[in-house]
Amino acid sequence: MIYVLLIAVASVAMAVLYKFSPTRKGFLIICTLLIAVFSTSLFIHWQQTKREQITRAQLEDLQERQKIFGDWYAAYQKDIDSLDRNWQLYHNILDGLKTTEPQNFNAEAIYLRFKELERESVDEQLKIHQLNPPPELDKENQDLVAVVIKKTQRYVDAQTRTITLSTQAAMPPIDLEILQVRLHDIMIRESPEGLFTAQEISAIRAALGD
């Protein structure tokens, strides 16, 4: 629309100049200058429009990648919440055993609690090992997500192994004091190290401008 308007204005201006120009040579000089100014204006406007289109496309692409990672991370965070819950339940059992009197110790009940927790831990372990980086992300951010996944897989493997060994140690018949010693030993040898992924997550969010 702006091009049509400019052409109309230029045509009217040239007609007026042609009518009132004292010489043909002067008219041609003015026309040449007008054409040069008009062409320059069109070129500048075209370049600006092109830059705006590229910027808009880049922004839309960035927003789309932000949403892709945001959706992935929300689902991942639910898995982390489940890992935290399982680990808290595990420590609840251990803490309860510390205050249990020998006459109140129910080996069968403790074993069943461990067994149920082991099933939940294995289920979560399988889910964690099925995680993959979102394919829509660029390679650099995919590599960072892959590091997060690998760290989480090592963590869940250690957590599940600790719970499984504790379940086996609690198999009846078992004496309370012996069980406490075994569980303490398992905790020292098998407990997972902390899951530290803040550096990778921060790098991804910085790259995505989130």
C-alpha positions as CSV (number, residue, x, y, z in Angstrom):
1,M,0.0,0.0,0.0
2,I,2.8,2.4,0.9
3,Y,4.5,1.8,-2.5
4,V,1.3,2.6,-4.4
5,L,0.9,5.8,-2.4
6,L,4.5,6.9,-3.1
7,I,4.2,6.2,-6.8
8,A,1.0,8.3,-6.9
9,V,2.6,11.2,-5.1
10,A,5.7,11.0,-7.3
11,S,3.5,10.9,-10.5
12,V,1.6,14.0,-9.4
13,A,4.8,15.8,-8.4
14,M,6.4,15.0,-11.8
15,A,3.3,16.3,-13.7
16,V,3.4,19.5,-11.7
17,L,7.1,19.9,-12.3
18,Y,6.8,19.2,-16.0
19,K,4.1,21.9,-16.3
20,F,6.0,24.6,-14.4
21,S,9.6,23.7,-15.2
22,P,11.2,26.5,-17.3
23,T,13.4,24.1,-19.3
24,R,13.3,20.4,-20.3
25,K,16.8,19.9,-19.0
26,G,15.9,21.3,-15.6
27,F,12.9,19.0,-15.5
28,L,15.1,15.9,-16.3
29,I,17.6,16.9,-13.6
30,I,14.8,17.2,-11.0
31,C,13.3,13.9,-12.2
32,T,16.6,12.2,-11.8
33,L,17.0,13.4,-8.3
34,L,13.4,12.4,-7.4
35,I,14.0,8.9,-8.8
36,A,17.2,8.6,-6.9
37,V,15.6,9.7,-3.6
38,F,12.6,7.4,-4.3
39,S,14.8,4.4,-5.1
40,T,16.9,5.0,-2.0
41,S,13.8,5.2,0.2
42,L,12.3,2.0,-1.2
43,F,15.6,0.2,-0.6
44,I,15.9,1.4,3.0
45,H,12.2,0.4,3.6
46,W,12.7,-3.0,2.0
47,Q,15.8,-3.7,4.2
48,Q,14.0,-2.6,7.3
49,T,11.1,-4.8,6.5
50,K,13.4,-7.7,5.8
51,R,15.1,-7.2,9.2
52,E,11.8,-7.1,11.0
53,Q,10.7,-10.3,9.4
54,I,13.9,-12.1,10.3
55,T,13.7,-10.8,13.9
56,R,10.1,-11.9,14.2
57,A,10.9,-15.3,12.8
58,Q,13.8,-15.6,15.3
59,L,11.6,-14.6,18.2
60,E,8.9,-17.1,17.2
61,D,11.5,-19.8,17.0
62,L,13.0,-18.9,20.4
63,Q,9.5,-18.9,22.0
64,E,8.8,-22.3,20.5
65,R,12.0,-23.7,21.8
66,Q,11.3,-22.2,25.2
67,K,7.9,-23.9,25.3
68,I,9.4,-27.2,24.2
69,F,12.0,-27.2,27.0
70,G,9.5,-25.9,29.5
71,D,7.1,-28.8,28.8
72,W,10.0,-31.3,29.0
73,Y,11.3,-29.8,32.2
74,A,7.8,-29.8,33.9
75,A,7.5,-33.5,33.2
76,Y,11.1,-34.1,34.4
77,Q,10.4,-32.2,37.6
78,K,7.5,-34.5,38.4
79,D,9.9,-37.4,38.1
80,I,12.4,-35.7,40.5
81,D,9.5,-35.1,42.9
82,S,8.8,-38.9,42.8
83,L,12.5,-39.6,43.5
84,D,12.5,-37.2,46.4
85,R,9.3,-38.8,47.8
86,N,10.8,-42.4,47.5
87,W,13.9,-41.3,49.3
88,Q,11.9,-39.6,52.0
89,L,9.8,-42.7,52.5
90,Y,13.0,-44.8,52.7
91,H,14.4,-42.5,55.5
92,N,11.1,-42.6,57.3
93,I,11.4,-46.3,57.6
94,L,15.0,-46.0,58.8
95,D,14.1,-43.3,61.3
96,G,11.2,-45.4,62.6
97,L,13.5,-48.4,63.2
98,K,15.8,-46.3,65.3
99,T,13.1,-45.6,67.8
100,T,11.4,-49.0,67.7
101,E,11.6,-51.1,70.8
102,P,12.6,-54.8,70.2
103,Q,9.3,-56.0,71.7
104,N,7.4,-53.9,69.2
105,F,9.5,-54.8,66.1
106,N,7.4,-56.4,63.3
107,A,9.8,-57.8,60.8
108,E,7.1,-58.8,58.3
109,A,5.6,-55.3,58.3
110,I,8.9,-53.6,57.8
111,Y,9.8,-56.0,54.9
112,L,6.4,-55.3,53.2
113,R,7.0,-51.5,53.5
114,F,10.5,-51.9,51.9
115,K,9.1,-54.2,49.2
116,E,6.4,-51.7,48.2
117,L,8.9,-48.9,48.1
118,E,11.2,-51.0,46.0
119,R,8.5,-51.6,43.4
120,E,7.8,-47.8,43.2
121,S,11.5,-47.1,42.9
122,V,12.0,-49.6,40.1
123,D,9.0,-48.1,38.2
124,E,10.6,-44.6,38.5
125,Q,14.0,-46.0,37.5
126,L,12.5,-47.4,34.3
127,K,10.8,-44.0,33.5
128,I,14.1,-42.1,34.1
129,H,15.9,-44.5,31.7
130,Q,13.4,-43.7,29.0
131,L,14.1,-40.0,29.0
132,N,15.5,-38.3,25.9
133,P,16.4,-34.7,25.0
134,P,13.6,-32.9,23.0
135,P,14.6,-33.4,19.4
136,E,13.4,-29.9,18.5
137,L,16.1,-28.3,20.5
138,D,19.4,-27.2,19.0
139,K,22.3,-29.5,19.5
140,E,24.0,-27.5,22.2
141,N,21.0,-27.5,24.4
142,Q,20.2,-31.1,23.5
143,D,23.7,-32.0,24.8
144,L,23.0,-30.1,28.1
145,V,19.7,-31.9,28.5
146,A,21.5,-35.2,27.9
147,V,24.0,-34.4,30.7
148,V,21.0,-33.8,33.0
149,I,19.4,-37.1,32.1
150,K,22.7,-39.0,32.5
151,K,23.2,-37.5,36.0
152,T,19.6,-38.4,36.9
153,Q,20.0,-41.9,35.7
154,R,23.1,-42.5,37.8
155,Y,21.2,-41.0,40.8
156,V,18.1,-43.2,40.4
157,D,20.3,-46.3,39.8
158,A,22.1,-45.7,43.1
159,Q,18.8,-44.9,44.9
160,T,17.1,-48.0,43.7
161,R,20.1,-50.2,44.4
162,T,20.1,-48.9,48.0
163,I,16.4,-49.6,48.5
164,T,16.7,-53.0,46.9
165,L,19.6,-54.1,49.1
166,S,17.7,-52.7,52.1
167,T,14.7,-54.8,51.2
168,Q,16.8,-57.9,50.9
169,A,18.4,-57.2,54.2
170,A,15.0,-56.9,55.9
171,M,13.7,-60.2,54.7
172,P,12.2,-62.1,57.7
173,P,13.2,-63.6,60.0
174,I,15.5,-60.9,61.1
175,D,16.5,-59.4,64.5
176,L,16.0,-55.7,64.9
177,E,19.5,-54.9,66.0
178,I,21.0,-57.0,63.2
179,L,18.7,-55.2,60.7
180,Q,19.8,-51.8,62.0
181,V,23.4,-52.6,61.6
182,R,22.9,-54.0,58.0
183,L,20.8,-50.9,57.0
184,H,23.4,-48.5,58.4
185,D,26.1,-50.3,56.4
186,I,24.1,-50.2,53.2
187,M,23.4,-46.5,53.7
188,I,27.2,-45.8,54.0
189,R,28.2,-47.9,51.0
190,E,25.3,-47.4,48.5
191,S,23.5,-44.1,49.1
192,P,23.6,-41.9,46.0
193,E,25.5,-38.6,45.8
194,G,23.5,-35.5,45.5
195,L,21.8,-34.8,42.2
196,F,23.4,-31.5,41.0
197,T,21.9,-30.3,37.7
198,A,21.5,-26.6,38.4
199,Q,24.5,-25.6,36.2
200,E,23.1,-27.3,33.1
201,I,19.6,-26.1,33.7
202,S,20.8,-22.5,34.1
203,A,22.9,-22.7,31.0
204,I,19.9,-24.0,29.0
205,R,17.6,-21.2,30.3
206,A,20.3,-18.6,29.6
207,A,20.7,-19.9,26.0
208,L,16.9,-19.8,25.5
209,G,16.6,-16.3,27.1
210,D,14.2,-17.8,29.6
